[in-house]
Amino acid sequence: MDLSHTLSQLETSSEEETETLLQKFNRENSHTFTFDQKEETLRSRLCQSVLTVLGRPVQPSCQKTCLETLRILSRDKRVLAPVATREGMLILGGMAGLRAGEEGGDNQKSSQEDMQSEEEERVVVEALKCLCNVVYNSPAAQQVSVDVQLAHGLCATLRTARTWHHEVGLFTLRLLFLLSALRPDLRVVLRKDLHAVRLLTEVLEHTLDVCWAGPYEAARPDPQALPMPAEDNERAMEALKALFNLTLSETGGEEDDHQFRLIAAILRHLLMLKTETEEKTEEAHSHAVNLLNNLPVSCLDVLIDMPVQGGQEKYGGKNMDAIQMLLDFMEKRIDKASNYKEGLTPVLSLLTEGSRRHREIRRYIKAQVLPPLKDVKIRPEIGTTVRNKLVRLMTHVDMGVKQTAAEFLFVLCKESVDNLLKYTGYGNAAGLLVARGLLAGGRGETEYSEDEDSDTEEYKSAKPFINPITGHVEEPMPNPIEEMTEEQKEYEAQKLVNMFDKLSRQNVIRPMGVRPDGTLAPLEETLCDPPGDSGSDSD
């Protein structure tokens, strides 16, 4: 399509002719995402022409066509200058029904939406799609959005969530997510002045159809109920992403604590729901885990305190259904064996902090992940149990994954070095012990209750024969020096010393020792440290 010809025709065309011209452009470019750089100026002019038409009183069908054109053009961040202006953003905000800078008028807006024709609703949806594209692709548009107080209009729209049609709600929430992600300075305004956390929580509560059985306790979902509809799931995911952004920073106070506990209860309900596909269910659980990580760890008791539904006596009457869902999710992510940093470490961190703070959570997870040892003939990292999988992660190439997995197991062992080595072996745990300065043994800093660490009879009988490095009982190996004479043994020993000396002098290796405080240091320094000295001032 010749853009120059189209632009010249638009200058003198009627409303009907404009609509016809733009419909042709839309059909030809509906699947275009990469544009010809030589036509940037022409596309920028087309943006301006479309905005000019939208600034006039035209029929909804023409508005929809213009917005479709603008949505296609907004895929190219280099031509957005005409849109990323106060006038352009106010036009789009008005057509999206956001009334930038306003917070009131809920009842009036609701009645207006009820009277909207299908064509008018499509105009709102297309305007919201345009805003999402423009805000995502243009820092200038992001600044203008702040200047015209677009967030106020978004929060006013959140108050009418119960009357939303699906796409209006979906793209309203997506636009709020984008603004809160791209403009961190806006998060405080959204949270404190516009009460967006409360409004988004209400959106989630309505979308997930939460029925309350008690304070911070949602009623159990009906096992026979149909899976959550795909549209509800889509809106819930966008709300969760926006809430994640708004809860990233430090907050406090009684009102925040109530709101966070309410969110935790809704997230527990979400963990118990099924969606139409396994993939969508896992995605929902992933967003729930990310948001739970942002909440104060003191709120995680909401996941297990279910006075109405009840729990398990052996865990103090706590309900562990949600914790089991998190463990199942964790194992699925381990089995995927890809993108551990983003896919696995959040749930490991959540379970670690939950176990560190809440005794019942730690006891339950330990029973599932580190049951009492019986068969110690196989190395801890070999096998298909959750313990085997986590121990393998302790030597992963990604430092973050390795540390997170090791910390999780360490907390399950009540930060006791001896207990950890029992389940993992010294070789797998060495990285954590070096990082924590615990090579000499001992405990971490957290205080834990005295409970449940009892060994099986099988473990007790095998313990004297366990290799502490590998963590298992090894088959007897033939002694390679058994048939050597004393002179041969002395020769081989001297040869080994010379090899180590050569490597050390060439700085290929550096002999290290352990200081009394459990930290590593060059061997000559540890030999010089007097007994009882906790360390050295050198690095």
HURA-V829757 format. One line per field, one symbol per residue. phi: phi as a letter, one per 20 degrees, with the letter a starting at -180 (. if undefined). Layout:
phi = ???
This chain:
phi = .efffffffffcfeffffffffffffffcfdeccdfffdgffffffgffffffffefcfgffgffffffffffffdfedegfeecgfffffffffemelgnddemfffffffffeffffffffffffffgfgffffecgfffffgffelffffffffgfdgfdfegfffgefffffffffeecgfefffffeedlfffffffffgffelfdeeaglceffffgeffggggfffffffffffffgffdfefcaoffffffffffgffffgffeeddfcffffffffffffgfgfefgfffffffdecgffnbdffdmmeedgffffffffgfffffflblgfeedgfffffffffffedgffffffffeecfgfcededggedpdffggffffffdffefffgfffffgffffelleffffffecnfffeggffffemdfenocfefecfeakedeffffffegfdffffembeefgdfefdfeefffffffffffffffffffffelfccgccdfgeneebggffffeffgnfercffe
